[in-house]
Amino acid sequence: MSRLASGFLGFFLVLAVFLGGAALAADISLPAPTTQGGIGLFDALWKRSSAAGGDFTLAEVSLADLSTVLWAATGLNRGGTGYTVPMAEGLPPYVDVYVAGPEGVYLYLPKENLLREISAENIRAQIGAQAFVGKAYYVLIFVSNPEELGGLRNRDAAEEFAAVLTGAMTQDVYLAAAALKLGARYIHSMKEPAIVAGLKLPEGHKPLALMLLGN
Ligand SMILES: Cc1cc2nc3c(=O)[nH]c(=O)nc-3n(C[C@H](O)[C@H](O)[C@H](O)COP(=O)(O)O)c2cc1C
């Protein structure tokens, strides 16, 4: 190889590494979640409630609190051998949690405790039927994952199982929010086409619920 050719090759290799690194840099490595202490389960159950729509004012929620809420929803427990919510047939999570925030849209990866960037768009005001959805600092979006559900022996129950899991996950969000003194609200009235586009959902991945999170 000529000197010129190897020079070009080197330049493109450096460029590729740089661009690859830049893409990864947009992911958010979450701080470790709080997994101990807090207000106590029965206090959290006593306080669990939906914040009123008008309570959402775009006030910031910290990444530490977001990490704890996501962990409560579907994080690993028992030393990494199980999850905070029960999964049918012991499958890996078949409902994904996406996060829409001021800086963009992300997919939560529980094993890596990472938010994988989907886009740098702020889609919060476009995805709910009610205007106050756009005033939540974070909107968690629960989406069924047909590839993971495909692992079920009991395929006929897939939709039902995804709904059951979403119920467990969102209840955990309510309890974690109560413990962290955050506002939370379950929302069914979604704009599905805007969510499918905003989250760049693959074919068959279905939005099931939103959970608003605010301070
Ligand atoms: C399945 C389900 C769907 C809901 N959908 C909406 C919704 O689209 N918009 C909304 O503002 N609240 C929604 N909510 C929140 C309920 O209105 C709220 O939980 C109810 O008023 C009881 O209040 P609480 O959670 O404080 O006990 C929903 C709750 C559930 C369980």
The ligand as a Gaussian input file, in Angstrom:
#p B3LYP/6-31G(d) Opt

LIG

0 1
 C      -55.829000       2.184000      33.348000
 C      -55.712000       3.622000      33.746000
 C      -55.809000       4.595000      32.779000
 C      -55.656000       5.952000      33.122000
 N      -55.662000       6.878000      32.137000
 C      -55.544000       8.183000      32.454000
 C      -55.511000       9.169000      31.446000
 O      -55.552000       8.883000      30.250000
 N      -55.415000      10.458000      31.809000
 C      -55.319000      10.845000      33.124000
 O      -55.223000      12.050000      33.391000
 N      -55.313000       9.920000      34.116000
 C      -55.417000       8.605000      33.821000
 N      -55.381000       7.658000      34.815000
 C      -55.197000       8.077000      36.216000
 C      -56.511000       7.922000      36.977000
 O      -57.411000       8.931000      36.533000
 C      -56.234000       8.031000      38.485000
 O      -55.446000       6.952000      38.868000
 C      -57.568000       8.028000      39.228000
 O      -58.194000       9.276000      39.095000
 C      -57.412000       7.719000      40.701000
 O      -56.541000       8.647000      41.307000
 P      -55.322000       8.133000      42.231000
 O      -54.349000       7.408000      41.335000
 O      -54.772000       9.359000      42.842000
 O      -55.866000       7.189000      43.244000
 C      -55.481000       6.318000      34.488000
 C      -55.380000       5.319000      35.450000
 C      -55.479000       4.000000      35.089000
 C      -55.313000       2.954000      36.150000

